Amino acid sequence: MKKLFLNLKNVILILVCLSIFQANADELFNKGKEVFLGAGNCAACHMLSDAGSNAMVGPNLNEIRPDIQRIIMAVRNGIGVMPAMEGILTNEEIEAVAHYTSIAAEQ
């Protein structure tokens, strides 16, 4: 019986940790969407279904589905006609918008 209690206790601990991680992940996703639509002004040029944006100046993010590192590099340094956002957005905002975009583009 004691062994079963310890296993149940571990399961509960794991579930609590996962729910905390999920809440943090959702906060980062939501913050990234906020940056995409607001301060980052990404929606003005990029199509991304989750954001409700359908601009065609930059690449369609639903089609190219960039990974998080590619997005971070493009946002920080700019690419083509896209301006560098380093110094305009904080590192936290850049990481959040990259997190959001990489997930939203996969959906």
LOVEXDREN-837520 format. One record per atom (N, C-alpha, C, O): residue number from 0; residue in one letter; atom name; x, y, z. Coordinates in pm, 1 decimal, padded with zeros to 6 digits. Last residue first. Layout:
LOVEXDREN-837520
<NUM, "A", "CA", <X, Y, Z>>
...
This chain:
LOVEXDREN-837520
<106, "Q", "N", <00010.9, 02485.6, -03735.7>>
<106, "Q", "CA", <-00129.7, 02445.5, -03718.2>>
<106, "Q", "C", <-00205.1, 02447.6, -03848.3>>
<106, "Q", "O", <-00324.2, 02416.7, -03851.1>>
<105, "E", "N", <00258.8, 02590.9, -03773.2>>
<105, "E", "CA", <00245.3, 02445.7, -03784.8>>
<105, "E", "C", <00099.7, 02400.2, -03781.9>>
<105, "E", "O", <00069.2, 02287.8, -03821.8>>
<104, "A", "N", <00236.9, 02854.9, -03711.6>>
<104, "A", "CA", <00257.4, 02820.0, -03852.6>>
<104, "A", "C", <00241.7, 02670.6, -03876.7>>
<104, "A", "O", <00214.3, 02628.5, -03989.1>>
<103, "A", "N", <00224.4, 02851.4, -03433.2>>
<103, "A", "CA", <00105.3, 02888.8, -03510.0>>
<103, "A", "C", <00117.6, 02848.5, -03657.0>>
<103, "A", "O", <00018.1, 02811.9, -03719.6>>
<102, "I", "N", <00492.9, 02785.5, -03365.8>>
<102, "I", "CA", <00381.2, 02695.5, -03332.0>>
<102, "I", "C", <00260.3, 02724.6, -03419.8>>
<102, "I", "O", <00200.1, 02632.4, -03474.9>>
<101, "S", "N", <00640.6, 02998.2, -03467.7>>
<101, "S", "CA", <00680.4, 02861.4, -03501.6>>
<101, "S", "C", <00568.9, 02761.8, -03471.1>>
<101, "S", "O", <00552.5, 02663.7, -03543.6>>
<100, "T", "N", <00508.4, 03217.8, -03349.8>>
<100, "T", "CA", <00505.1, 03198.4, -03494.6>>
<100, "T", "C", <00539.4, 03055.0, -03532.6>>
<100, "T", "O", <00475.0, 02996.6, -03619.7>>
<99, "Y", "N", <00568.4, 03186.2, -03069.9>>
<99, "Y", "CA", <00430.9, 03190.4, -03123.2>>
<99, "Y", "C", <00426.7, 03153.5, -03270.2>>
<99, "Y", "O", <00349.1, 03066.8, -03310.4>>
<98, "H", "N", <00850.3, 03199.6, -03073.3>>
<98, "H", "CA", <00779.2, 03084.3, -03015.5>>
<98, "H", "C", <00638.7, 03076.0, -03074.2>>
<98, "H", "O", <00596.3, 02970.8, -03122.1>>
<97, "A", "N", <00885.5, 03453.4, -03182.8>>
<97, "A", "CA", <00940.8, 03336.2, -03251.6>>
<97, "A", "C", <00871.6, 03209.2, -03203.4>>
<97, "A", "O", <00838.3, 03121.7, -03283.4>>
<96, "V", "N", <00768.2, 03611.2, -02989.5>>
<96, "V", "CA", <00709.4, 03610.9, -03123.3>>
<96, "V", "C", <00762.0, 03492.8, -03204.3>>
<96, "V", "O", <00689.0, 03437.9, -03286.8>>
<95, "A", "N", <00941.2, 03550.7, -02771.3>>
<95, "A", "CA", <00798.1, 03520.7, -02764.3>>
<95, "A", "C", <00735.4, 03514.8, -02902.9>>
<95, "A", "O", <00657.8, 03423.7, -02931.6>>
<94, "E", "N", <01188.4, 03645.8, -02860.1>>
<94, "E", "CA", <01173.3, 03503.8, -02829.6>>
<94, "E", "C", <01026.5, 03464.1, -02825.2>>
<94, "E", "O", <00990.6, 03355.4, -02870.4>>
<93, "I", "N", <01120.9, 03918.3, -02882.4>>
<93, "I", "CA", <01169.0, 03843.3, -02999.7>>
<93, "I", "C", <01151.5, 03694.1, -02976.7>>
<93, "I", "O", <01104.3, 03623.1, -03065.5>>
<92, "E", "N", <01057.4, 03979.3, -02617.4>>
<92, "E", "CA", <00955.3, 03992.2, -02721.5>>
<92, "E", "C", <00994.3, 03914.8, -02846.4>>
<92, "E", "O", <00909.2, 03852.3, -02909.6>>
<91, "E", "N", <01305.3, 03935.6, -02497.0>>
<91, "E", "CA", <01189.7, 03856.9, -02454.1>>
<91, "E", "C", <01078.2, 03862.5, -02558.6>>
<91, "E", "O", <01012.5, 03761.9, -02585.2>>
<90, "N", "N", <01461.4, 04130.7, -02618.4>>
<90, "N", "CA", <01493.5, 03989.3, -02641.8>>
<90, "N", "C", <01375.2, 03900.5, -02605.3>>
<90, "N", "O", <01347.5, 03802.0, -02673.6>>
<89, "T", "N", <01236.9, 04388.6, -02742.0>>
<89, "T", "CA", <01326.1, 04331.3, -02641.8>>
<89, "T", "C", <01357.8, 04187.2, -02679.2>>
<89, "T", "O", <01288.9, 04128.0, -02762.3>>
<88, "L", "N", <01245.6, 04567.6, -03051.0>>
<88, "L", "CA", <01180.9, 04470.2, -02962.7>>
<88, "L", "C", <01282.4, 04422.7, -02860.3>>
<88, "L", "O", <01401.9, 04417.2, -02889.5>>
<87, "I", "N", <01451.6, 04738.9, -03120.3>>
<87, "I", "CA", <01313.3, 04787.3, -03124.9>>
<87, "I", "C", <01228.0, 04698.9, -03034.7>>
<87, "I", "O", <01149.2, 04747.5, -02953.5>>
<86, "G", "N", <01674.0, 04588.2, -03082.3>>
<86, "G", "CA", <01678.2, 04725.5, -03035.5>>
<86, "G", "C", <01541.0, 04792.1, -03039.1>>
<86, "G", "O", <01517.4, 04890.4, -02968.8>>
<85, "E", "N", <01600.0, 04406.2, -03367.8>>
<85, "E", "CA", <01683.1, 04412.3, -03247.7>>
<85, "E", "C", <01699.4, 04558.8, -03207.8>>
<85, "E", "O", <01734.5, 04642.9, -03290.5>>
<84, "M", "N", <01474.6, 04403.1, -03605.6>>
<84, "M", "CA", <01393.7, 04447.6, -03492.5>>
<84, "M", "C", <01472.6, 04449.2, -03361.5>>
<84, "M", "O", <01420.2, 04488.2, -03257.1>>
<83, "A", "N", <01554.9, 04495.0, -03932.6>>
<83, "A", "CA", <01602.1, 04431.7, -03808.1>>
<83, "A", "C", <01522.5, 04488.9, -03692.5>>
<83, "A", "O", <01504.9, 04610.4, -03682.9>>
<82, "P", "N", <01293.8, 04483.3, -04184.2>>
<82, "P", "CA", <01393.8, 04552.9, -04101.8>>
<82, "P", "C", <01436.0, 04469.5, -03981.0>>
<82, "P", "O", <01360.9, 04384.1, -03933.9>>
<81, "M", "N", <01263.8, 04315.0, -04489.2>>
<81, "M", "CA", <01224.2, 04315.0, -04347.9>>
<81, "M", "C", <01332.4, 04382.7, -04264.1>>
<81, "M", "O", <01449.2, 04344.7, -04271.3>>
<80, "V", "N", <01357.0, 04286.5, -04739.6>>
<80, "V", "CA", <01301.1, 04418.1, -04706.9>>
<80, "V", "C", <01257.7, 04428.1, -04560.7>>
<80, "V", "O", <01219.7, 04535.3, -04513.6>>
<79, "G", "N", <01599.9, 04056.9, -04636.9>>
<79, "G", "CA", <01533.8, 04118.9, -04752.5>>
<79, "G", "C", <01485.7, 04258.4, -04716.5>>
<79, "G", "O", <01563.8, 04340.3, -04668.2>>
<78, "I", "N", <01579.6, 04064.6, -04289.5>>
<78, "I", "CA", <01610.5, 03981.8, -04406.2>>
<78, "I", "C", <01533.4, 04038.8, -04524.9>>
<78, "I", "O", <01413.8, 04065.9, -04513.8>>
<77, "G", "N", <01684.0, 04117.8, -03946.8>>
<77, "G", "CA", <01616.2, 04155.7, -04069.9>>
<77, "G", "C", <01656.7, 04061.7, -04182.7>>
<77, "G", "O", <01755.3, 03988.9, -04172.4>>
<76, "N", "N", <01787.6, 04034.9, -03705.0>>
<76, "N", "CA", <01877.9, 04091.6, -03804.5>>
<76, "N", "C", <01810.6, 04147.4, -03928.8>>
<76, "N", "O", <01874.4, 04217.1, -04007.7>>
<75, "R", "N", <01567.4, 03943.4, -03543.7>>
<75, "R", "CA", <01678.9, 04021.7, -03488.2>>
<75, "R", "C", <01754.3, 04099.9, -03595.2>>
<75, "R", "O", <01781.8, 04218.6, -03577.4>>
<74, "V", "N", <01406.8, 03805.1, -03728.3>>
<74, "V", "CA", <01351.9, 03917.8, -03652.4>>
<74, "V", "C", <01465.0, 04005.3, -03598.4>>
<74, "V", "O", <01458.2, 04127.9, -03607.0>>
<73, "A", "N", <01581.5, 03608.5, -03828.5>>
<73, "A", "CA", <01518.0, 03703.6, -03919.7>>
<73, "A", "C", <01466.9, 03826.5, -03844.7>>
<73, "A", "O", <01481.9, 03939.1, -03892.2>>
<72, "M", "N", <01652.7, 03468.6, -03590.7>>
<72, "M", "CA", <01755.9, 03532.3, -03674.8>>
<72, "M", "C", <01694.4, 03639.6, -03765.2>>
<72, "M", "O", <01749.0, 03749.3, -03777.2>>
<71, "I", "N", <01398.6, 03377.9, -03507.1>>
<71, "I", "CA", <01479.0, 03464.9, -03420.4>>
<71, "I", "C", <01583.4, 03539.7, -03503.1>>
<71, "I", "O", <01600.5, 03660.5, -03487.2>>
<70, "I", "N", <01331.3, 03210.7, -03723.5>>
<70, "I", "CA", <01251.1, 03329.9, -03693.7>>
<70, "I", "C", <01331.0, 03428.1, -03609.1>>
<70, "I", "O", <01331.1, 03548.1, -03636.5>>
<69, "R", "N", <01521.5, 03010.6, -03702.1>>
<69, "R", "CA", <01514.3, 03089.0, -03826.5>>
<69, "R", "C", <01437.7, 03219.5, -03801.7>>
<69, "R", "O", <01475.0, 03325.1, -03852.8>>
<68, "Q", "N", <01452.6, 02906.0, -03453.3>>
<68, "Q", "CA", <01583.4, 02969.9, -03471.4>>
<68, "Q", "C", <01586.1, 03057.0, -03596.7>>
<68, "Q", "O", <01646.1, 03164.5, -03597.0>>
<67, "I", "N", <01192.7, 02795.2, -03499.3>>
<67, "I", "CA", <01211.8, 02904.8, -03404.2>>
<67, "I", "C", <01344.9, 02977.1, -03424.1>>
<67, "I", "O", <01349.3, 03099.6, -03412.6>>
<66, "D", "N", <01125.1, 02737.7, -03849.7>>
<66, "D", "CA", <01151.5, 02694.2, -03712.3>>
<66, "D", "C", <01190.4, 02814.9, -03627.5>>
<66, "D", "O", <01217.6, 02923.0, -03679.8>>
<65, "P", "N", <00852.3, 02829.6, -04069.6>>
<65, "P", "CA", <00990.7, 02842.3, -04021.1>>
<65, "P", "C", <01006.6, 02791.9, -03878.2>>
<65, "P", "O", <00915.1, 02801.8, -03796.5>>
<64, "R", "N", <00651.7, 02762.6, -04284.8>>
<64, "R", "CA", <00659.5, 02705.9, -04149.1>>
<64, "R", "C", <00801.6, 02709.5, -04092.1>>
<64, "R", "O", <00862.9, 02605.2, -04069.2>>
<63, "I", "N", <00575.2, 02839.9, -04536.8>>
<63, "I", "CA", <00717.5, 02809.2, -04514.3>>
<63, "I", "C", <00742.6, 02746.2, -04377.5>>
<63, "I", "O", <00846.0, 02682.5, -04357.5>>
<62, "E", "N", <00290.9, 02864.4, -04512.3>>
<62, "E", "CA", <00351.5, 02779.7, -04615.0>>
<62, "E", "C", <00495.9, 02742.4, -04582.6>>
<62, "E", "O", <00535.3, 02626.9, -04598.7>>
<61, "N", "N", <00242.3, 03036.8, -04305.8>>
<61, "N", "CA", <00172.8, 02908.0, -04305.3>>
<61, "N", "C", <00237.0, 02810.9, -04404.3>>
<61, "N", "O", <00237.2, 02689.8, -04382.3>>
<60, "L", "N", <00379.2, 03263.3, -04382.1>>
<60, "L", "CA", <00437.0, 03181.1, -04275.5>>
<60, "L", "C", <00368.3, 03045.8, -04262.9>>
<60, "L", "O", <00428.7, 02950.0, -04214.6>>
<59, "N", "N", <00456.7, 03387.0, -04679.2>>
<59, "N", "CA", <00341.1, 03329.5, -04612.6>>
<59, "N", "C", <00395.3, 03230.4, -04508.8>>
<59, "N", "O", <00450.5, 03126.4, -04544.4>>
<58, "P", "N", <00701.5, 03654.0, -04678.3>>
<58, "P", "CA", <00660.0, 03515.2, -04700.3>>
<58, "P", "C", <00534.7, 03477.5, -04621.3>>
<58, "P", "O", <00510.2, 03528.8, -04512.2>>
<57, "G", "N", <00569.1, 03991.7, -04721.3>>
<57, "G", "CA", <00670.5, 03893.6, -04682.3>>
<57, "G", "C", <00619.0, 03753.5, -04707.8>>
<57, "G", "O", <00506.1, 03735.6, -04753.6>>
<56, "V", "N", <00329.9, 04080.8, -04840.6>>
<56, "V", "CA", <00456.5, 04148.6, -04867.2>>
<56, "V", "C", <00571.9, 04052.9, -04838.4>>
<56, "V", "O", <00661.4, 04035.5, -04921.1>>
<55, "M", "N", <00068.3, 03995.5, -04797.6>>
<55, "M", "CA", <00154.1, 03915.8, -04885.5>>
<55, "M", "C", <00283.1, 03987.9, -04922.7>>
<55, "M", "O", <00340.8, 03958.6, -05027.5>>
<54, "A", "N", <-00158.4, 03947.3, -04521.5>>
<54, "A", "CA", <-00070.7, 04031.2, -04603.5>>
<54, "A", "C", <00024.0, 03942.9, -04684.8>>
<54, "A", "O", <00055.4, 03830.6, -04645.5>>
<53, "N", "N", <-00340.5, 03839.6, -04345.4>>
<53, "N", "CA", <-00333.6, 03784.7, -04480.8>>
<53, "N", "C", <-00253.8, 03872.8, -04575.7>>
<53, "N", "O", <-00278.5, 03873.2, -04696.3>>
<52, "S", "N", <-00398.7, 03733.4, -04012.0>>
<52, "S", "CA", <-00332.2, 03824.9, -04105.2>>
<52, "S", "C", <-00322.3, 03759.4, -04242.4>>
<52, "S", "O", <-00298.6, 03639.1, -04253.7>>
<51, "G", "N", <-00488.7, 03583.4, -03804.4>>
<51, "G", "CA", <-00589.0, 03648.5, -03888.2>>
<51, "G", "C", <-00528.2, 03747.3, -03986.8>>
<51, "G", "O", <-00597.6, 03834.5, -04039.0>>
<50, "A", "N", <-00318.1, 03433.3, -03661.6>>
<50, "A", "CA", <-00321.7, 03576.1, -03628.1>>
<50, "A", "C", <-00428.6, 03650.4, -03707.9>>
<50, "A", "O", <-00455.7, 03767.5, -03681.4>>
<49, "D", "N", <-00348.6, 03188.1, -03784.2>>
<49, "D", "CA", <-00383.3, 03201.0, -03642.6>>
<49, "D", "C", <-00396.9, 03347.4, -03601.2>>
<49, "D", "O", <-00478.5, 03380.7, -03515.2>>
<48, "S", "N", <-00245.5, 03240.1, -04048.4>>
<48, "S", "CA", <-00386.9, 03214.9, -04023.1>>
<48, "S", "C", <-00426.4, 03238.3, -03878.6>>
<48, "S", "O", <-00528.2, 03302.5, -03852.6>>
<47, "L", "N", <-00046.9, 03475.5, -04167.5>>
<47, "L", "CA", <-00044.8, 03373.0, -04063.4>>
<47, "L", "C", <-00188.6, 03353.9, -04018.1>>
<47, "L", "O", <-00246.6, 03442.9, -03956.0>>
<46, "M", "N", <00140.2, 03662.1, -04389.6>>
<46, "M", "CA", <00018.5, 03585.0, -04371.6>>
<46, "M", "C", <00043.9, 03479.3, -04264.3>>
<46, "M", "O", <00141.6, 03404.6, -04269.5>>
<45, "H", "N", <00309.6, 03970.7, -04320.9>>
<45, "H", "CA", <00307.3, 03824.7, -04328.0>>
<45, "H", "C", <00168.2, 03765.8, -04311.0>>
<45, "H", "O", <00088.7, 03812.5, -04229.4>>
<44, "C", "N", <00287.5, 04248.1, -04291.1>>
<44, "C", "CA", <00357.8, 04192.9, -04407.7>>
<44, "C", "C", <00340.6, 04042.8, -04426.8>>
<44, "C", "O", <00355.8, 03992.9, -04538.3>>
<43, "A", "N", <00144.8, 04310.8, -04067.7>>
<43, "A", "CA", <00136.8, 04404.2, -04179.7>>
<43, "A", "C", <00197.5, 04345.3, -04307.0>>
<43, "A", "O", <00163.3, 04387.1, -04417.6>>
<42, "A", "N", <00209.1, 04131.6, -03871.8>>
<42, "A", "CA", <00088.0, 04106.6, -03948.8>>
<42, "A", "C", <00072.8, 04199.8, -04068.1>>
<42, "A", "O", <-00004.0, 04170.9, -04159.9>>
<41, "C", "N", <00427.3, 04244.4, -03741.4>>
<41, "C", "CA", <00449.3, 04132.6, -03834.4>>
<41, "C", "C", <00329.7, 04110.5, -03926.9>>
<41, "C", "O", <00345.6, 04075.7, -04044.0>>
<40, "N", "N", <00461.7, 04438.9, -03550.9>>
<40, "N", "CA", <00399.5, 04477.3, -03676.8>>
<40, "N", "C", <00414.7, 04369.6, -03784.4>>
<40, "N", "O", <00415.1, 04399.7, -03903.8>>
<39, "G", "N", <00557.7, 04425.7, -03296.3>>
<39, "G", "CA", <00640.5, 04369.7, -03403.1>>
<39, "G", "C", <00590.4, 04406.0, -03541.6>>
<39, "G", "O", <00666.4, 04404.3, -03638.5>>
<38, "A", "N", <00346.9, 04540.0, -03144.8>>
<38, "A", "CA", <00478.3, 04605.7, -03152.4>>
<38, "A", "C", <00566.6, 04553.5, -03265.2>>
<38, "A", "O", <00643.0, 04630.3, -03323.8>>
<37, "G", "N", <00104.0, 04345.6, -03266.7>>
<37, "G", "CA", <00125.6, 04481.1, -03217.3>>
<37, "G", "C", <00262.9, 04535.2, -03247.2>>
<37, "G", "O", <00292.9, 04572.1, -03360.7>>
<36, "L", "N", <00098.7, 04086.2, -03360.4>>
<36, "L", "CA", <-00008.3, 04176.5, -03402.8>>
<36, "L", "C", <00018.1, 04322.6, -03366.8>>
<36, "L", "O", <-00038.2, 04413.0, -03428.5>>
<35, "F", "N", <00329.2, 03984.2, -03240.9>>
<35, "F", "CA", <00306.5, 03965.4, -03384.1>>
<35, "F", "C", <00205.0, 04067.0, -03436.5>>
<35, "F", "O", <00223.4, 04125.8, -03543.0>>
<34, "V", "N", <00278.0, 04039.6, -02969.4>>
<34, "V", "CA", <00388.9, 04107.4, -03038.2>>
<34, "V", "C", <00369.2, 04100.4, -03189.7>>
<34, "V", "O", <00390.2, 04199.7, -03259.4>>
<33, "E", "N", <00061.4, 03864.3, -02927.6>>
<33, "E", "CA", <00046.0, 04007.9, -02901.0>>
<33, "E", "C", <00154.5, 04088.6, -02973.7>>
<33, "E", "O", <00126.1, 04193.1, -03032.3>>
<32, "K", "N", <00185.6, 03624.6, -02975.5>>
<32, "K", "CA", <00078.1, 03666.9, -03065.2>>
<32, "K", "C", <00054.0, 03817.1, -03050.7>>
<32, "K", "O", <00029.4, 03887.4, -03148.7>>
<31, "G", "N", <00361.7, 03621.7, -02757.2>>
<31, "G", "CA", <00412.8, 03623.2, -02894.1>>
<31, "G", "C", <00308.7, 03668.0, -02994.7>>
<31, "G", "O", <00339.9, 03741.2, -03088.6>>
<30, "K", "N", <00179.5, 03601.8, -02547.5>>
<30, "K", "CA", <00265.7, 03719.7, -02555.9>>
<30, "K", "C", <00321.1, 03733.3, -02698.2>>
<30, "K", "O", <00326.6, 03843.5, -02752.9>>
<29, "N", "N", <00076.0, 03346.8, -02604.1>>
<29, "N", "CA", <-00011.2, 03464.3, -02607.7>>
<29, "N", "C", <00068.1, 03594.1, -02619.1>>
<29, "N", "O", <00028.7, 03685.5, -02691.6>>
<28, "F", "N", <00309.0, 03192.0, -02567.0>>
<28, "F", "CA", <00237.5, 03188.6, -02694.6>>
<28, "F", "C", <00151.8, 03314.4, -02708.8>>
<28, "F", "O", <00154.3, 03380.6, -02812.6>>
<27, "L", "N", <00358.8, 03246.5, -02297.5>>
<27, "L", "CA", <00458.1, 03283.0, -02397.9>>
<27, "L", "C", <00394.3, 03288.7, -02537.0>>
<27, "L", "O", <00422.5, 03379.7, -02615.1>>
<26, "E", "N", <00127.6, 03135.4, -02183.2>>
<26, "E", "CA", <00157.4, 03277.0, -02163.2>>
<26, "E", "C", <00256.8, 03326.3, -02268.9>>
<26, "E", "O", <00240.5, 03435.4, -02323.4>>
<25, "D", "N", <00158.4, 02868.3, -02255.4>>
<25, "D", "CA", <00045.6, 02943.1, -02309.0>>
<25, "D", "C", <00068.4, 03092.9, -02293.8>>
<25, "D", "O", <00032.1, 03169.9, -02382.7>>
<24, "A", "N", <00382.7, 02805.8, -02102.2>>
<24, "A", "CA", <00391.0, 02796.7, -02247.6>>
<24, "A", "C", <00277.8, 02876.5, -02311.6>>
<24, "A", "O", <00299.3, 02944.9, -02411.7>>
<23, "N", "N", <00276.8, 02833.7, -01844.6>>
<23, "N", "CA", <00385.9, 02921.3, -01888.4>>
<23, "N", "C", <00398.0, 02922.2, -02039.9>>
<23, "N", "O", <00420.8, 03027.3, -02099.9>>
<22, "A", "N", <00086.6, 02626.7, -01852.5>>
<22, "A", "CA", <00042.6, 02764.0, -01828.4>>
<22, "A", "C", <00149.2, 02862.4, -01874.4>>
<22, "A", "O", <00117.0, 02963.8, -01936.5>>
<21, "Q", "N", <00255.8, 02405.9, -01887.7>>
<21, "Q", "CA", <00158.6, 02439.2, -01991.6>>
<21, "Q", "C", <00110.7, 02583.1, -01975.1>>
<21, "Q", "O", <00095.8, 02654.4, -02074.3>>
<20, "F", "N", <00394.9, 02409.0, -01643.3>>
<20, "F", "CA", <00468.0, 02426.6, -01768.3>>
<20, "F", "C", <00372.9, 02469.3, -01879.6>>
<20, "F", "O", <00405.2, 02558.9, -01957.5>>
<19, "I", "N", <00179.1, 02355.6, -01471.2>>
<19, "I", "CA", <00253.6, 02481.3, -01456.9>>
<19, "I", "C", <00329.8, 02510.5, -01586.4>>
<19, "I", "O", <00329.4, 02624.0, -01634.0>>
<18, "S", "N", <00109.2, 02101.2, -01560.0>>
<18, "S", "CA", <00010.9, 02208.9, -01571.4>>
<18, "S", "C", <00078.0, 02345.1, -01557.3>>
<18, "S", "O", <00038.3, 02440.5, -01624.3>>
<17, "L", "N", <00342.3, 01958.9, -01499.0>>
<17, "L", "CA", <00300.2, 01973.3, -01638.4>>
<17, "L", "C", <00199.5, 02086.0, -01654.9>>
<17, "L", "O", <00204.3, 02159.0, -01753.9>>
<16, "C", "N", <00337.1, 01972.0, -01218.0>>
<16, "C", "CA", <00448.0, 02031.9, -01293.5>>
<16, "C", "C", <00409.3, 02054.7, -01439.2>>
<16, "C", "O", <00440.7, 02159.2, -01496.1>>
<15, "V", "N", <00103.0, 01825.1, -01168.6>>
<15, "V", "CA", <00112.1, 01964.4, -01125.6>>
<15, "V", "C", <00221.4, 02036.0, -01204.3>>
<15, "V", "O", <00200.9, 02147.6, -01252.0>>
<14, "L", "N", <00178.3, 01574.2, -01269.9>>
<14, "L", "CA", <00065.2, 01645.7, -01328.2>>
<14, "L", "C", <00066.6, 01793.9, -01291.2>>
<14, "L", "O", <00034.6, 01878.8, -01374.5>>
<13, "I", "N", <00390.1, 01510.1, -01095.7>>
<13, "I", "CA", <00415.0, 01524.2, -01239.1>>
<13, "I", "C", <00303.0, 01603.3, -01305.7>>
<13, "I", "O", <00329.5, 01690.0, -01388.9>>
<12, "L", "N", <00248.6, 01488.0, -00854.2>>
<12, "L", "CA", <00355.3, 01586.7, -00868.7>>
<12, "L", "C", <00385.3, 01612.8, -01015.7>>
<12, "L", "O", <00404.1, 01727.9, -01055.1>>
<11, "I", "N", <00083.1, 01270.3, -00913.7>>
<11, "I", "CA", <00023.6, 01400.6, -00884.3>>
<11, "I", "C", <00126.5, 01511.0, -00902.5>>
<11, "I", "O", <00096.0, 01615.7, -00959.5>>
<10, "V", "N", <00278.5, 01073.1, -00939.6>>
<10, "V", "CA", <00192.4, 01104.9, -01053.1>>
<10, "V", "C", <00129.8, 01242.6, -01034.0>>
<10, "V", "O", <00124.2, 01322.3, -01127.7>>
<9, "N", "N", <00381.6, 01065.8, -00680.7>>
<9, "N", "CA", <00467.6, 01105.7, -00792.7>>
<9, "N", "C", <00385.4, 01145.7, -00914.7>>
<9, "N", "O", <00419.4, 01241.1, -00984.7>>
<8, "K", "N", <00154.9, 00970.1, -00544.4>>
<8, "K", "CA", <00211.4, 01100.0, -00508.4>>
<8, "K", "C", <00300.2, 01152.6, -00622.0>>
<8, "K", "O", <00294.3, 01271.0, -00655.4>>
<7, "L", "N", <00133.3, 00718.9, -00657.0>>
<7, "L", "CA", <00025.8, 00814.8, -00678.1>>
<7, "L", "C", <00074.7, 00956.1, -00648.2>>
<7, "L", "O", <00039.8, 01050.7, -00718.9>>
<6, "N", "N", <00370.1, 00607.7, -00556.3>>
<6, "N", "CA", <00351.2, 00620.3, -00699.9>>
<6, "N", "C", <00242.4, 00721.5, -00732.1>>
<6, "N", "O", <00257.4, 00801.3, -00824.6>>
<5, "L", "N", <00318.1, 00616.7, -00283.3>>
<5, "L", "CA", <00430.7, 00691.2, -00337.3>>
<5, "L", "C", <00416.8, 00710.4, -00487.6>>
<5, "L", "O", <00448.0, 00817.3, -00540.1>>
<4, "F", "N", <00097.9, 00442.7, -00271.9>>
<4, "F", "CA", <00082.4, 00582.4, -00231.4>>
<4, "F", "C", <00195.1, 00667.7, -00288.8>>
<4, "F", "O", <00171.0, 00778.2, -00337.4>>
<3, "L", "N", <00218.5, 00200.9, -00345.2>>
<3, "L", "CA", <00114.4, 00257.2, -00430.1>>
<3, "L", "C", <00095.2, 00405.9, -00398.6>>
<3, "L", "O", <00078.0, 00486.3, -00490.1>>
<2, "K", "N", <00384.1, 00163.6, -00122.8>>
<2, "K", "CA", <00443.9, 00179.0, -00255.3>>
<2, "K", "C", <00344.0, 00242.4, -00352.6>>
<2, "K", "O", <00381.2, 00328.0, -00432.9>>
<1, "K", "N", <00193.9, 00125.3, 00078.3>>
<1, "K", "CA", <00281.6, 00241.6, 00084.1>>
<1, "K", "C", <00344.1, 00268.8, -00053.1>>
<1, "K", "O", <00355.5, 00384.2, -00094.4>>
<0, "M", "N", <00082.1, -00119.8, 00000.0>>
<0, "M", "CA", <00000.0, 00000.0, 00000.0>>
<0, "M", "C", <00086.4, 00126.1, 00000.0>>
<0, "M", "O", <00055.8, 00222.6, -00070.1>>
